[in-house]
Amino acid sequence: MRRRRRLAWLIIGAAYAGIAFAYLLPDLGDESAAGNVLMWLAFVGRTFTFHAGMGLLIVALWLLVFRLKRVLLAALPLLVFLLLPTGWMYVPHASTNEVGHDGATVMSVNLLVGSKSPSRAVQEITRLDPDIVLVQEYSTRAHDVMEPALRARYPHLVHAIRDDAFGQAVFSKLPFVEPPKTYPPPSLGEGRRKGGIINLSDPQIRVVVKIADREVVVQNVHTIPPISPSLLAEQRRLLRWLAAFAASESRPVIMGGDFNATDESLGILRGTGLRNTHGLSGHGRALTWHDTGWASYLPGVRIDHIWVKGLGCERWERAASVGSDHRPIVARVGFTE
């Protein structure tokens, strides 16, 4: 029993230390390899907070079975911290952000380059009939299917086609009132990367439309997947650029796409006044990745987002599968006053 109790205290202590590290580690910048490793470990901890909570819940049941009451009591505050935010997402709540008929519906869809069925995305777009569609992983194959099928419905189109995973497009019913910007500034990146990972120099399309006769800036986003410490450093660099844009833009902003990060790791965006539309009007965990194959049966994460600044959101929903590893999302946004 003593050995079991010692092991239990060790597990709970390690859990507290790990979560404290993930959430309290200060920004170490991205200049040193050691700092990048620490930031990456913290990122992983924040990304899988709910999963850690489920693991700790299993440990708590073990503590209950063996009547290790003191250790169980010590674990309860951490369990609440890990699981309560997710549980709160399931509490029904009415949106207080009514935007009326003057609002606009925005859809974000990552097509998964190489998908054999971009026509499924066309079907879902047609069914939901959004005003603006932000597309990531937009390839020649996708363009050949989607452009003719959606041309009449979406006469305003800007794209940066790539036959890899880095292309983007914006389909819009609303006219562009400024020339679209398809790429980030050259100073952000250092040219195309050879290989299969999106680079800082790859497309991040920005357009300006009018909603309720007011100009709104719409930013399509596809960040670098943080599968290594060095790539997370690049993702953070891109996010800092997006945050600086949002903070400096005096007009309302819609920023949507594949962020390759969960809410817990996107605090830099909240600091600019951006609000996540799922937090405003969504329900449940609403997982968006991974949505194909055996991985779709595992507890996933929500890494596709639509953020707004200066706007409200009266409805958020997860669309049907379109044959991608990401599930599309849709938000009805607009002015609340």
C-alpha positions in Angstrom: 0.0 0.0 0.0 2.8 2.4 0.9 4.5 1.8 -2.5 1.1 2.4 -4.3 0.6 5.6 -2.4 4.1 6.8 -3.2 3.5 6.1 -6.9 0.1 7.9 -6.8 1.7 11.0 -5.3 4.4 10.9 -7.9 1.9 10.7 -10.8 -0.2 13.6 -9.4 2.9 15.7 -8.7 4.2 15.1 -12.2 0.8 16.1 -13.7 0.7 19.4 -11.7 4.3 20.1 -12.8 3.6 19.4 -16.4 0.5 21.6 -16.7 2.1 24.4 -14.7 5.0 24.2 -17.2 2.7 24.2 -20.2 0.7 27.3 -19.1 3.2 29.3 -17.2 6.3 29.1 -19.4 7.1 32.7 -20.5 7.7 33.5 -24.2 11.3 32.5 -24.8 11.4 33.9 -28.4 12.6 31.7 -31.3 16.3 32.4 -31.4 17.7 29.4 -29.5 17.3 25.7 -30.2 16.8 25.0 -26.5 14.1 27.7 -26.1 12.3 26.3 -29.2 12.2 22.8 -27.6 10.8 24.2 -24.3 8.2 26.2 -26.2 7.2 23.1 -28.3 6.8 21.0 -25.2 4.6 23.6 -23.6 2.6 23.8 -26.9 2.0 20.1 -26.8 0.8 20.3 -23.2 -1.7 23.0 -24.0 -2.9 21.3 -27.2 -3.7 18.1 -25.4 -5.1 19.6 -22.1 -8.4 17.7 -22.4 -6.7 14.5 -23.3 -4.5 14.9 -20.2 -7.7 15.4 -18.2 -9.1 12.2 -19.5 -5.9 10.4 -18.5 -6.0 11.9 -15.1 -9.6 10.9 -14.7 -8.6 7.3 -15.2 -5.9 7.8 -12.5 -8.6 9.3 -10.2 -10.7 6.2 -10.6 -7.7 4.0 -9.7 -7.2 6.2 -6.6 -10.9 5.7 -5.7 -10.7 1.9 -6.1 -7.7 1.7 -3.8 -9.1 4.3 -1.4 -6.2 6.7 -1.6 -8.5 9.6 -0.6 -5.8 12.2 0.2 -4.2 11.8 -3.2 -7.6 11.9 -4.8 -8.5 15.2 -3.1 -5.1 16.6 -4.2 -5.9 15.6 -7.8 -9.4 17.2 -7.9 -8.4 20.8 -8.5 -6.2 19.8 -11.5 -9.1 17.6 -12.8 -11.4 20.6 -12.7 -8.8 22.8 -14.5 -8.3 20.2 -17.2 -11.9 19.2 -17.8 -14.2 22.0 -16.8 -13.6 24.3 -19.8 -14.5 21.5 -22.2 -17.5 20.5 -20.1 -18.7 24.1 -20.2 -18.7 24.0 -24.0 -21.6 21.5 -23.8 -23.8 23.8 -21.7 -26.6 25.1 -23.9 -26.5 28.9 -24.3 -28.3 31.3 -26.6 -26.2 33.7 -28.7 -26.5 37.3 -27.7 -24.9 38.4 -31.0 -27.9 38.8 -33.3 -26.6 40.2 -36.6 -29.8 40.1 -38.7 -30.1 40.0 -42.4 -27.2 42.4 -42.9 -24.7 39.8 -41.7 -22.6 37.4 -43.8 -21.9 33.7 -43.5 -18.3 32.6 -43.7 -17.0 29.1 -44.3 -13.5 27.7 -43.9 -12.6 24.5 -45.6 -9.2 22.7 -45.8 -9.5 20.4 -48.9 -6.6 18.1 -48.2 -4.4 18.3 -51.2 -4.7 15.1 -53.3 -8.2 14.5 -52.2 -10.1 12.5 -54.9 -13.4 14.2 -54.2 -13.2 18.1 -54.3 -16.8 17.7 -55.6 -17.9 16.9 -52.1 -16.7 20.3 -51.0 -18.7 21.8 -53.8 -21.8 20.0 -52.6 -21.4 21.1 -49.0 -20.7 24.7 -50.1 -23.8 24.7 -52.3 -25.9 23.2 -49.4 -24.8 25.8 -46.8 -24.6 28.7 -49.3 -22.1 30.9 -47.4 -21.3 34.4 -48.6 -17.5 33.9 -48.3 -15.6 30.6 -48.6 -12.0 30.5 -47.4 -10.2 27.5 -48.9 -6.8 26.0 -47.9 -4.8 23.4 -49.8 -6.2 24.6 -53.1 -4.6 22.8 -56.0 -5.0 22.7 -59.8 -7.3 19.6 -59.4 -9.5 21.5 -56.9 -9.6 24.6 -59.1 -10.6 22.5 -62.2 -13.6 21.1 -60.2 -14.6 24.0 -58.0 -14.2 27.1 -60.2 -16.7 26.1 -63.0 -19.1 24.6 -60.4 -19.2 27.7 -58.2 -18.6 30.5 -60.8 -22.2 31.6 -61.1 -22.8 31.5 -57.3 -19.4 33.1 -56.4 -18.4 35.6 -59.2 -15.5 37.0 -57.1 -12.6 34.7 -56.8 -8.9 35.1 -55.9 -6.5 32.2 -55.7 -2.9 31.2 -55.3 -2.9 27.7 -56.8 -0.3 25.2 -55.7 0.0 21.6 -56.6 1.1 20.9 -53.0 -0.5 21.5 -49.7 0.0 25.3 -49.6 -2.5 26.8 -52.1 -5.4 29.0 -51.1 -8.5 30.6 -52.6 -11.3 32.9 -51.5 -14.7 32.5 -53.2 -17.1 35.4 -52.5 -20.5 36.6 -53.4 -19.5 40.0 -52.1 -17.3 42.2 -54.4 -13.7 42.9 -53.4 -13.4 46.6 -52.7 -9.6 46.6 -52.7 -7.1 44.6 -54.7 -6.6 41.2 -52.9 -3.2 40.4 -51.3 -2.2 36.8 -52.0 1.1 36.5 -50.2 2.6 37.8 -46.9 5.4 40.3 -47.2 8.8 38.9 -48.4 10.4 39.9 -45.2 8.4 37.3 -43.3 9.9 34.3 -45.0 13.0 33.2 -46.8 11.7 31.7 -50.0 10.0 28.3 -50.7 11.0 25.4 -48.6 12.0 22.2 -50.4 9.8 19.5 -49.1 6.3 18.9 -47.8 5.8 21.6 -45.2 4.1 25.0 -45.6 6.6 27.9 -45.4 6.4 31.4 -44.1 6.4 32.7 -47.7 3.4 30.6 -48.8 0.0 32.2 -49.5 -2.1 34.0 -46.9 -4.8 35.6 -48.9 -6.4 38.9 -47.7 -9.4 40.6 -49.2 -11.7 43.5 -48.3 -15.5 43.3 -48.7 -18.5 45.3 -47.5 -20.9 43.9 -45.0 -23.9 46.1 -44.1 -22.2 48.7 -46.3 -19.1 48.8 -44.1 -15.6 47.6 -45.1 -14.5 44.4 -43.5 -11.0 42.8 -43.9 -11.0 39.1 -44.4 -7.8 37.1 -43.9 -7.4 33.5 -45.0 -5.0 31.6 -42.8 -2.9 28.4 -43.1 -0.2 28.2 -40.6 2.8 25.8 -40.5 2.1 22.5 -38.7 4.1 22.5 -35.5 5.4 18.9 -35.8 8.9 20.0 -34.5 10.3 22.7 -32.3 11.8 24.6 -35.3 8.4 24.5 -37.2 6.6 25.7 -34.1 9.0 28.7 -34.1 8.0 29.5 -37.6 4.3 29.1 -36.8 4.7 31.6 -33.9 6.4 34.0 -36.3 3.5 33.8 -38.7 1.0 34.2 -35.8 2.9 37.3 -34.6 2.5 38.8 -38.1 -1.2 38.0 -38.1 -1.6 39.4 -34.6 0.2 42.7 -35.6 -2.1 43.0 -38.6 -5.2 42.5 -36.5 -4.1 44.9 -33.9 -3.2 47.7 -36.4 -6.3 47.3 -38.6 -8.9 49.9 -37.7 -11.6 48.2 -39.7 -13.5 45.0 -38.6 -11.6 41.8 -39.2 -12.6 38.2 -40.1 -9.7 35.8 -39.8 -10.3 32.2 -40.6 -8.7 29.0 -41.8 -6.4 26.2 -40.6 -4.4 27.5 -37.7 -2.8 24.1 -36.8 -3.3 25.1 -33.2 -6.0 25.0 -30.6 -7.6 27.9 -28.7 -5.2 27.3 -25.8 -2.2 28.1 -27.9 -3.6 31.2 -29.7 -3.6 33.7 -26.9 -1.6 36.1 -29.0 -4.7 36.6 -31.2 -7.0 37.2 -28.3 -4.6 40.0 -27.2 -5.5 41.9 -30.4 -9.2 42.1 -29.7 -10.0 39.0 -31.9 -12.6 36.7 -30.6 -13.2 33.1 -31.6 -16.6 32.6 -33.1 -16.9 29.1 -31.6 -16.6 30.7 -28.2 -19.3 33.2 -29.1 -21.9 30.8 -30.5 -20.4 27.3 -30.8 -21.4 24.2 -28.9 -19.4 21.2 -27.7 -15.8 20.4 -28.6 -16.6 20.6 -32.3 -13.5 18.8 -33.3 -12.1 19.6 -36.8 -9.1 17.3 -37.1 -8.5 14.4 -37.8 -11.6 13.6 -39.9 -10.6 10.6 -42.1 -9.6 7.0 -41.6 -9.1 5.3 -38.2 -7.8 8.5 -36.7 -11.3 10.0 -36.9 -12.4 7.7 -34.1 -9.8 9.1 -31.7 -10.4 12.2 -29.5 -9.2 15.0 -31.9 -8.7 18.7 -31.6 -10.2 21.9 -33.0 -7.5 23.6 -35.1 -9.7 25.3 -37.7 -11.1 28.6 -36.5 -12.9 31.7 -37.6 -12.0 34.8 -35.5 -13.6 38.2 -35.6 -12.8 41.7 -34.4 -15.4 44.4 -34.3 -18.1 41.9 -35.3 -20.5 39.5 -33.5 -21.4 35.9 -34.3 -24.9 34.6 -34.0 -24.3 31.1 -35.3 -21.4 28.6 -35.5 -21.5 25.1 -36.8 -19.3 22.3 -38.0 -20.1 21.3 -41.6 -20.3 17.8 -43.0 -17.2 15.8 -44.0 -15.9 16.7 -47.4 -13.3 13.9 -47.8 -10.5 15.9 -46.1 -8.7 15.3 -42.9 -10.3 18.6 -41.7 -13.9 19.2 -41.0 -15.2 22.5 -42.5 -16.6 25.2 -40.2 -19.2 27.9 -40.8 -20.0 31.1 -38.9 -22.7 33.7 -39.3 -21.1 37.1 -38.5 -22.0 40.7 -38.6 -22.5 44.0 -36.8 -24.4 43.9 -33.6 -25.0 47.6 -33.3 
